[in-house]
Amino acid sequence: MSIDALEELEDDELYYHEVVGLEIITDEGECLGKVSEILSPGSNDVWVVKQKGKRFINSIYRTSCL
């Protein structure tokens, strides 16, 4: 599917391809790394974040399907 064919989302919604590559920043301004991929194994999304040679994952509660 072409990116041009995707539906316009609400202001607080993003497609996966818009999230991959974004930096994860804490409230204190510390960069935790960049989202390298998003997995959808079940009811929660799993964000894989790379940080200078390290990888960690974070489970994100899905509030809507993208």
HTML snippet that shows the backbone in 3Dmol.js (N, CA, C, O; Angstrom):
<script src="https://3Dmol.org/build/3Dmol-min.js"></script>
<div id="view" style="width:600px;height:400px;position:relative"></div>
<script>
const pdb = `
ATOM      1  N   MET A   1       0.842  -1.167   0.000  1.00  0.00           N
ATOM      2  CA  MET A   1       0.000   0.000   0.000  1.00  0.00           C
ATOM      3  C   MET A   1       0.895   1.242   0.000  1.00  0.00           C
ATOM      4  O   MET A   1       1.881   1.306   0.735  1.00  0.00           O
ATOM      5  N   SER A   2       0.558   2.179  -0.793  1.00  0.00           N
ATOM      6  CA  SER A   2       1.287   3.432  -0.876  1.00  0.00           C
ATOM      7  C   SER A   2       0.979   4.297   0.350  1.00  0.00           C
ATOM      8  O   SER A   2      -0.143   4.290   0.856  1.00  0.00           O
ATOM      9  N   ILE A   3       1.975   5.036   0.820  1.00  0.00           N
ATOM     10  CA  ILE A   3       1.769   5.953   1.940  1.00  0.00           C
ATOM     11  C   ILE A   3       0.694   6.975   1.591  1.00  0.00           C
ATOM     12  O   ILE A   3      -0.061   7.400   2.465  1.00  0.00           O
ATOM     13  N   ASP A   4       0.617   7.369   0.335  1.00  0.00           N
ATOM     14  CA  ASP A   4      -0.399   8.328  -0.094  1.00  0.00           C
ATOM     15  C   ASP A   4      -1.815   7.793   0.046  1.00  0.00           C
ATOM     16  O   ASP A   4      -2.767   8.570   0.115  1.00  0.00           O
ATOM     17  N   ALA A   5      -1.967   6.454   0.088  1.00  0.00           N
ATOM     18  CA  ALA A   5      -3.291   5.845   0.173  1.00  0.00           C
ATOM     19  C   ALA A   5      -3.778   5.663   1.615  1.00  0.00           C
ATOM     20  O   ALA A   5      -4.922   5.265   1.835  1.00  0.00           O
ATOM     21  N   LEU A   6      -2.922   5.948   2.591  1.00  0.00           N
ATOM     22  CA  LEU A   6      -3.312   5.772   3.998  1.00  0.00           C
ATOM     23  C   LEU A   6      -4.304   6.848   4.430  1.00  0.00           C
ATOM     24  O   LEU A   6      -4.262   7.988   3.968  1.00  0.00           O
ATOM     25  N   GLU A   7      -5.188   6.449   5.325  1.00  0.00           N
ATOM     26  CA  GLU A   7      -6.161   7.393   5.869  1.00  0.00           C
ATOM     27  C   GLU A   7      -5.468   8.409   6.759  1.00  0.00           C
ATOM     28  O   GLU A   7      -4.456   8.100   7.388  1.00  0.00           O
ATOM     29  N   GLU A   8      -6.007   9.617   6.815  1.00  0.00           N
ATOM     30  CA  GLU A   8      -5.491  10.625   7.724  1.00  0.00           C
ATOM     31  C   GLU A   8      -5.913  10.253   9.142  1.00  0.00           C
ATOM     32  O   GLU A   8      -7.062   9.879   9.378  1.00  0.00           O
ATOM     33  N   LEU A   9      -4.977  10.357  10.079  1.00  0.00           N
ATOM     34  CA  LEU A   9      -5.243   9.978  11.461  1.00  0.00           C
ATOM     35  C   LEU A   9      -5.527  11.214  12.310  1.00  0.00           C
ATOM     36  O   LEU A   9      -5.288  12.347  11.893  1.00  0.00           O
ATOM     37  N   GLU A  10      -6.044  10.963  13.510  1.00  0.00           N
ATOM     38  CA  GLU A  10      -6.259  12.034  14.473  1.00  0.00           C
ATOM     39  C   GLU A  10      -4.900  12.601  14.891  1.00  0.00           C
ATOM     40  O   GLU A  10      -3.866  11.988  14.628  1.00  0.00           O
ATOM     41  N   ASP A  11      -4.900  13.768  15.541  1.00  0.00           N
ATOM     42  CA  ASP A  11      -3.661  14.433  15.944  1.00  0.00           C
ATOM     43  C   ASP A  11      -2.806  13.590  16.888  1.00  0.00           C
ATOM     44  O   ASP A  11      -1.580  13.704  16.868  1.00  0.00           O
ATOM     45  N   ASP A  12      -3.426  12.747  17.716  1.00  0.00           N
ATOM     46  CA  ASP A  12      -2.672  11.957  18.687  1.00  0.00           C
ATOM     47  C   ASP A  12      -2.406  10.525  18.229  1.00  0.00           C
ATOM     48  O   ASP A  12      -2.074   9.671  19.050  1.00  0.00           O
ATOM     49  N   GLU A  13      -2.545  10.249  16.939  1.00  0.00           N
ATOM     50  CA  GLU A  13      -2.327   8.918  16.388  1.00  0.00           C
ATOM     51  C   GLU A  13      -1.183   8.943  15.375  1.00  0.00           C
ATOM     52  O   GLU A  13      -0.951   9.947  14.701  1.00  0.00           O
ATOM     53  N   LEU A  14      -0.468   7.807  15.283  1.00  0.00           N
ATOM     54  CA  LEU A  14       0.623   7.662  14.328  1.00  0.00           C
ATOM     55  C   LEU A  14       0.580   6.273  13.719  1.00  0.00           C
ATOM     56  O   LEU A  14       0.152   5.320  14.370  1.00  0.00           O
ATOM     57  N   TYR A  15       1.014   6.155  12.492  1.00  0.00           N
ATOM     58  CA  TYR A  15       1.234   4.853  11.874  1.00  0.00           C
ATOM     59  C   TYR A  15       2.586   4.326  12.333  1.00  0.00           C
ATOM     60  O   TYR A  15       3.468   5.104  12.696  1.00  0.00           O
ATOM     61  N   TYR A  16       2.751   3.005  12.319  1.00  0.00           N
ATOM     62  CA  TYR A  16       4.005   2.392  12.754  1.00  0.00           C
ATOM     63  C   TYR A  16       5.203   2.981  12.016  1.00  0.00           C
ATOM     64  O   TYR A  16       6.231   3.261  12.632  1.00  0.00           O
ATOM     65  N   HIS A  17       5.081   3.171  10.711  1.00  0.00           N
ATOM     66  CA  HIS A  17       6.234   3.663   9.947  1.00  0.00           C
ATOM     67  C   HIS A  17       6.633   5.082  10.375  1.00  0.00           C
ATOM     68  O   HIS A  17       7.753   5.513  10.102  1.00  0.00           O
ATOM     69  N   GLU A  18       5.742   5.801  11.033  1.00  0.00           N
ATOM     70  CA  GLU A  18       6.059   7.139  11.530  1.00  0.00           C
ATOM     71  C   GLU A  18       6.772   7.081  12.889  1.00  0.00           C
ATOM     72  O   GLU A  18       7.442   8.037  13.279  1.00  0.00           O
ATOM     73  N   VAL A  19       6.628   5.963  13.607  1.00  0.00           N
ATOM     74  CA  VAL A  19       7.229   5.795  14.926  1.00  0.00           C
ATOM     75  C   VAL A  19       8.648   5.232  14.819  1.00  0.00           C
ATOM     76  O   VAL A  19       9.542   5.662  15.548  1.00  0.00           O
ATOM     77  N   VAL A  20       8.856   4.276  13.915  1.00  0.00           N
ATOM     78  CA  VAL A  20      10.173   3.662  13.757  1.00  0.00           C
ATOM     79  C   VAL A  20      11.183   4.750  13.380  1.00  0.00           C
ATOM     80  O   VAL A  20      10.979   5.507  12.430  1.00  0.00           O
ATOM     81  N   GLY A  21      12.271   4.809  14.143  1.00  0.00           N
ATOM     82  CA  GLY A  21      13.302   5.811  13.919  1.00  0.00           C
ATOM     83  C   GLY A  21      13.229   6.993  14.871  1.00  0.00           C
ATOM     84  O   GLY A  21      14.173   7.778  14.958  1.00  0.00           O
ATOM     85  N   LEU A  22      12.104   7.128  15.596  1.00  0.00           N
ATOM     86  CA  LEU A  22      11.978   8.229  16.553  1.00  0.00           C
ATOM     87  C   LEU A  22      12.812   7.960  17.801  1.00  0.00           C
ATOM     88  O   LEU A  22      12.972   6.811  18.212  1.00  0.00           O
ATOM     89  N   GLU A  23      13.338   9.015  18.397  1.00  0.00           N
ATOM     90  CA  GLU A  23      14.063   8.900  19.653  1.00  0.00           C
ATOM     91  C   GLU A  23      13.077   8.844  20.811  1.00  0.00           C
ATOM     92  O   GLU A  23      12.041   9.510  20.790  1.00  0.00           O
ATOM     93  N   ILE A  24      13.406   8.042  21.827  1.00  0.00           N
ATOM     94  CA  ILE A  24      12.625   7.963  23.051  1.00  0.00           C
ATOM     95  C   ILE A  24      13.333   8.850  24.069  1.00  0.00           C
ATOM     96  O   ILE A  24      14.473   8.581  24.446  1.00  0.00           O
ATOM     97  N   ILE A  25      12.657   9.909  24.514  1.00  0.00           N
ATOM     98  CA  ILE A  25      13.227  10.886  25.428  1.00  0.00           C
ATOM     99  C   ILE A  25      12.449  10.861  26.745  1.00  0.00           C
ATOM    100  O   ILE A  25      11.218  10.890  26.740  1.00  0.00           O
ATOM    101  N   THR A  26      13.168  10.806  27.879  1.00  0.00           N
ATOM    102  CA  THR A  26      12.506  10.839  29.183  1.00  0.00           C
ATOM    103  C   THR A  26      12.042  12.255  29.492  1.00  0.00           C
ATOM    104  O   THR A  26      12.407  13.203  28.796  1.00  0.00           O
ATOM    105  N   ASP A  27      11.240  12.392  30.535  1.00  0.00           N
ATOM    106  CA  ASP A  27      10.790  13.715  30.974  1.00  0.00           C
ATOM    107  C   ASP A  27      11.967  14.601  31.385  1.00  0.00           C
ATOM    108  O   ASP A  27      11.877  15.828  31.344  1.00  0.00           O
ATOM    109  N   GLU A  28      13.066  13.966  31.779  1.00  0.00           N
ATOM    110  CA  GLU A  28      14.261  14.708  32.189  1.00  0.00           C
ATOM    111  C   GLU A  28      15.151  15.076  31.003  1.00  0.00           C
ATOM    112  O   GLU A  28      16.177  15.733  31.179  1.00  0.00           O
ATOM    113  N   GLY A  29      14.767  14.656  29.799  1.00  0.00           N
ATOM    114  CA  GLY A  29      15.528  14.990  28.602  1.00  0.00           C
ATOM    115  C   GLY A  29      16.570  13.970  28.204  1.00  0.00           C
ATOM    116  O   GLY A  29      17.319  14.208  27.256  1.00  0.00           O
ATOM    117  N   GLU A  30      16.648  12.833  28.895  1.00  0.00           N
ATOM    118  CA  GLU A  30      17.614  11.787  28.563  1.00  0.00           C
ATOM    119  C   GLU A  30      17.117  10.966  27.376  1.00  0.00           C
ATOM    120  O   GLU A  30      15.970  10.522  27.361  1.00  0.00           O
ATOM    121  N   CYS A  31      17.970  10.769  26.395  1.00  0.00           N
ATOM    122  CA  CYS A  31      17.618   9.934  25.241  1.00  0.00           C
ATOM    123  C   CYS A  31      17.864   8.480  25.588  1.00  0.00           C
ATOM    124  O   CYS A  31      18.986   8.097  25.918  1.00  0.00           O
ATOM    125  N   LEU A  32      16.811   7.662  25.516  1.00  0.00           N
ATOM    126  CA  LEU A  32      16.924   6.233  25.807  1.00  0.00           C
ATOM    127  C   LEU A  32      17.312   5.426  24.580  1.00  0.00           C
ATOM    128  O   LEU A  32      17.725   4.274  24.711  1.00  0.00           O
ATOM    129  N   GLY A  33      17.189   6.000  23.398  1.00  0.00           N
ATOM    130  CA  GLY A  33      17.502   5.306  22.160  1.00  0.00           C
ATOM    131  C   GLY A  33      16.466   5.607  21.097  1.00  0.00           C
ATOM    132  O   GLY A  33      15.650   6.517  21.242  1.00  0.00           O
ATOM    133  N   LYS A  34      16.510   4.823  20.018  1.00  0.00           N
ATOM    134  CA  LYS A  34      15.571   4.993  18.909  1.00  0.00           C
ATOM    135  C   LYS A  34      14.755   3.727  18.714  1.00  0.00           C
ATOM    136  O   LYS A  34      15.259   2.618  18.890  1.00  0.00           O
ATOM    137  N   VAL A  35      13.492   3.899  18.348  1.00  0.00           N
ATOM    138  CA  VAL A  35      12.626   2.764  18.043  1.00  0.00           C
ATOM    139  C   VAL A  35      13.141   2.124  16.756  1.00  0.00           C
ATOM    140  O   VAL A  35      13.200   2.774  15.712  1.00  0.00           O
ATOM    141  N   SER A  36      13.516   0.841  16.839  1.00  0.00           N
ATOM    142  CA  SER A  36      14.039   0.156  15.651  1.00  0.00           C
ATOM    143  C   SER A  36      12.981  -0.693  14.959  1.00  0.00           C
ATOM    144  O   SER A  36      13.067  -0.937  13.755  1.00  0.00           O
ATOM    145  N   GLU A  37      11.984  -1.145  15.714  1.00  0.00           N
ATOM    146  CA  GLU A  37      10.875  -1.900  15.119  1.00  0.00           C
ATOM    147  C   GLU A  37       9.731  -1.981  16.114  1.00  0.00           C
ATOM    148  O   GLU A  37       9.913  -1.752  17.309  1.00  0.00           O
ATOM    149  N   ILE A  38       8.562  -2.306  15.611  1.00  0.00           N
ATOM    150  CA  ILE A  38       7.372  -2.499  16.442  1.00  0.00           C
ATOM    151  C   ILE A  38       6.805  -3.875  16.128  1.00  0.00           C
ATOM    152  O   ILE A  38       6.534  -4.199  14.972  1.00  0.00           O
ATOM    153  N   LEU A  39       6.630  -4.675  17.164  1.00  0.00           N
ATOM    154  CA  LEU A  39       6.067  -6.017  17.021  1.00  0.00           C
ATOM    155  C   LEU A  39       4.645  -6.006  17.558  1.00  0.00           C
ATOM    156  O   LEU A  39       4.331  -5.251  18.478  1.00  0.00           O
ATOM    157  N   SER A  40       3.791  -6.835  16.990  1.00  0.00           N
ATOM    158  CA  SER A  40       2.399  -6.942  17.442  1.00  0.00           C
ATOM    159  C   SER A  40       2.053  -8.404  17.705  1.00  0.00           C
ATOM    160  O   SER A  40       1.307  -9.013  16.938  1.00  0.00           O
ATOM    161  N   PRO A  41       2.596  -8.978  18.798  1.00  0.00           N
ATOM    162  CA  PRO A  41       2.379 -10.399  19.056  1.00  0.00           C
ATOM    163  C   PRO A  41       1.029 -10.747  19.659  1.00  0.00           C
ATOM    164  O   PRO A  41       0.661 -11.922  19.683  1.00  0.00           O
ATOM    165  N   GLY A  42       0.289  -9.778  20.141  1.00  0.00           N
ATOM    166  CA  GLY A  42      -0.987 -10.062  20.797  1.00  0.00           C
ATOM    167  C   GLY A  42      -1.720  -8.776  21.095  1.00  0.00           C
ATOM    168  O   GLY A  42      -1.859  -7.905  20.237  1.00  0.00           O
ATOM    169  N   SER A  43      -2.188  -8.672  22.332  1.00  0.00           N
ATOM    170  CA  SER A  43      -2.996  -7.509  22.696  1.00  0.00           C
ATOM    171  C   SER A  43      -2.167  -6.246  22.909  1.00  0.00           C
ATOM    172  O   SER A  43      -2.723  -5.148  22.898  1.00  0.00           O
ATOM    173  N   ASN A  44      -0.865  -6.368  23.100  1.00  0.00           N
ATOM    174  CA  ASN A  44       0.006  -5.209  23.296  1.00  0.00           C
ATOM    175  C   ASN A  44       1.001  -5.098  22.158  1.00  0.00           C
ATOM    176  O   ASN A  44       1.419  -6.106  21.588  1.00  0.00           O
ATOM    177  N   ASP A  45       1.380  -3.875  21.830  1.00  0.00           N
ATOM    178  CA  ASP A  45       2.467  -3.660  20.892  1.00  0.00           C
ATOM    179  C   ASP A  45       3.764  -3.708  21.680  1.00  0.00           C
ATOM    180  O   ASP A  45       3.796  -3.346  22.856  1.00  0.00           O
ATOM    181  N   VAL A  46       4.832  -4.155  21.034  1.00  0.00           N
ATOM    182  CA  VAL A  46       6.148  -4.204  21.652  1.00  0.00           C
ATOM    183  C   VAL A  46       7.071  -3.325  20.827  1.00  0.00           C
ATOM    184  O   VAL A  46       7.277  -3.573  19.639  1.00  0.00           O
ATOM    185  N   TRP A  47       7.624  -2.303  21.455  1.00  0.00           N
ATOM    186  CA  TRP A  47       8.548  -1.394  20.776  1.00  0.00           C
ATOM    187  C   TRP A  47       9.963  -1.841  21.092  1.00  0.00           C
ATOM    188  O   TRP A  47      10.336  -1.939  22.261  1.00  0.00           O
ATOM    189  N   VAL A  48      10.750  -2.110  20.070  1.00  0.00           N
ATOM    190  CA  VAL A  48      12.154  -2.480  20.233  1.00  0.00           C
ATOM    191  C   VAL A  48      12.964  -1.197  20.086  1.00  0.00           C
ATOM    192  O   VAL A  48      12.877  -0.506  19.071  1.00  0.00           O
ATOM    193  N   VAL A  49      13.754  -0.888  21.115  1.00  0.00           N
ATOM    194  CA  VAL A  49      14.515   0.356  21.145  1.00  0.00           C
ATOM    195  C   VAL A  49      16.005   0.019  21.177  1.00  0.00           C
ATOM    196  O   VAL A  49      16.452  -0.780  21.999  1.00  0.00           O
ATOM    197  N   LYS A  50      16.767   0.636  20.274  1.00  0.00           N
ATOM    198  CA  LYS A  50      18.226   0.451  20.234  1.00  0.00           C
ATOM    199  C   LYS A  50      18.895   1.644  20.892  1.00  0.00           C
ATOM    200  O   LYS A  50      18.520   2.796  20.673  1.00  0.00           O
ATOM    201  N   GLN A  51      19.910   1.330  21.713  1.00  0.00           N
ATOM    202  CA  GLN A  51      20.652   2.377  22.399  1.00  0.00           C
ATOM    203  C   GLN A  51      22.133   2.041  22.348  1.00  0.00           C
ATOM    204  O   GLN A  51      22.602   1.201  23.115  1.00  0.00           O
ATOM    205  N   LYS A  52      22.859   2.671  21.474  1.00  0.00           N
ATOM    206  CA  LYS A  52      24.314   2.519  21.365  1.00  0.00           C
ATOM    207  C   LYS A  52      24.770   1.090  21.592  1.00  0.00           C
ATOM    208  O   LYS A  52      25.434   0.798  22.586  1.00  0.00           O
ATOM    209  N   GLY A  53      24.418   0.198  20.676  1.00  0.00           N
ATOM    210  CA  GLY A  53      24.842  -1.186  20.750  1.00  0.00           C
ATOM    211  C   GLY A  53      23.991  -2.076  21.628  1.00  0.00           C
ATOM    212  O   GLY A  53      24.227  -3.283  21.680  1.00  0.00           O
ATOM    213  N   LYS A  54      23.010  -1.523  22.318  1.00  0.00           N
ATOM    214  CA  LYS A  54      22.126  -2.303  23.183  1.00  0.00           C
ATOM    215  C   LYS A  54      20.725  -2.309  22.575  1.00  0.00           C
ATOM    216  O   LYS A  54      20.369  -1.441  21.778  1.00  0.00           O
ATOM    217  N   ARG A  55      19.948  -3.301  22.971  1.00  0.00           N
ATOM    218  CA  ARG A  55      18.544  -3.356  22.566  1.00  0.00           C
ATOM    219  C   ARG A  55      17.700  -3.646  23.787  1.00  0.00           C
ATOM    220  O   ARG A  55      18.067  -4.485  24.610  1.00  0.00           O
ATOM    221  N   PHE A  56      16.580  -2.967  23.917  1.00  0.00           N
ATOM    222  CA  PHE A  56      15.620  -3.321  24.952  1.00  0.00           C
ATOM    223  C   PHE A  56      14.230  -3.185  24.362  1.00  0.00           C
ATOM    224  O   PHE A  56      14.026  -2.503  23.358  1.00  0.00           O
ATOM    225  N   ILE A  57      13.285  -3.840  24.997  1.00  0.00           N
ATOM    226  CA  ILE A  57      11.921  -3.800  24.479  1.00  0.00           C
ATOM    227  C   ILE A  57      11.000  -3.214  25.532  1.00  0.00           C
ATOM    228  O   ILE A  57      11.246  -3.317  26.734  1.00  0.00           O
ATOM    229  N   ASN A  58       9.946  -2.604  25.052  1.00  0.00           N
ATOM    230  CA  ASN A  58       8.949  -2.001  25.917  1.00  0.00           C
ATOM    231  C   ASN A  58       7.578  -2.394  25.383  1.00  0.00           C
ATOM    232  O   ASN A  58       7.291  -2.201  24.202  1.00  0.00           O
ATOM    233  N   SER A  59       6.746  -2.935  26.234  1.00  0.00           N
ATOM    234  CA  SER A  59       5.398  -3.302  25.833  1.00  0.00           C
ATOM    235  C   SER A  59       4.493  -2.083  25.959  1.00  0.00           C
ATOM    236  O   SER A  59       4.451  -1.441  27.008  1.00  0.00           O
ATOM    237  N   ILE A  60       3.780  -1.770  24.905  1.00  0.00           N
ATOM    238  CA  ILE A  60       2.902  -0.606  24.866  1.00  0.00           C
ATOM    239  C   ILE A  60       1.454  -1.099  24.787  1.00  0.00           C
ATOM    240  O   ILE A  60       1.114  -1.894  23.911  1.00  0.00           O
ATOM    241  N   TYR A  61       0.618  -0.635  25.689  1.00  0.00           N
ATOM    242  CA  TYR A  61      -0.801  -0.983  25.647  1.00  0.00           C
ATOM    243  C   TYR A  61      -1.431  -0.338  24.415  1.00  0.00           C
ATOM    244  O   TYR A  61      -1.337   0.872  24.211  1.00  0.00           O
ATOM    245  N   ARG A  62      -2.056  -1.147  23.623  1.00  0.00           N
ATOM    246  CA  ARG A  62      -2.680  -0.656  22.389  1.00  0.00           C
ATOM    247  C   ARG A  62      -4.055  -0.094  22.712  1.00  0.00           C
ATOM    248  O   ARG A  62      -4.924  -0.796  23.227  1.00  0.00           O
ATOM    249  N   THR A  63      -4.234   1.173  22.405  1.00  0.00           N
ATOM    250  CA  THR A  63      -5.532   1.799  22.643  1.00  0.00           C
ATOM    251  C   THR A  63      -6.376   1.841  21.385  1.00  0.00           C
ATOM    252  O   THR A  63      -7.594   2.005  21.448  1.00  0.00           O
ATOM    253  N   SER A  64      -5.714   1.691  20.229  1.00  0.00           N
ATOM    254  CA  SER A  64      -6.456   1.630  18.978  1.00  0.00           C
ATOM    255  C   SER A  64      -5.604   0.930  17.931  1.00  0.00           C
ATOM    256  O   SER A  64      -4.377   0.920  18.026  1.00  0.00           O
ATOM    257  N   CYS A  65      -6.239   0.360  16.961  1.00  0.00           N
ATOM    258  CA  CYS A  65      -5.506  -0.315  15.885  1.00  0.00           C
ATOM    259  C   CYS A  65      -5.049   0.714  14.875  1.00  0.00           C
ATOM    260  O   CYS A  65      -5.811   1.607  14.505  1.00  0.00           O
ATOM    261  N   LEU A  66      -3.810   0.596  14.426  1.00  0.00           N
ATOM    262  CA  LEU A  66      -3.281   1.523  13.435  1.00  0.00           C
ATOM    263  C   LEU A  66      -3.183   0.822  12.113  1.00  0.00           C
ATOM    264  O   LEU A  66      -2.757   1.423  11.126  1.00  0.00           O
TER     265      LEU A  66
END
`;
const viewer = $3Dmol.createViewer("view");
viewer.addModel(pdb, "pdb");
viewer.setStyle({}, {cartoon: {color: "spectrum"}});
viewer.zoomTo();
viewer.render();
</script>
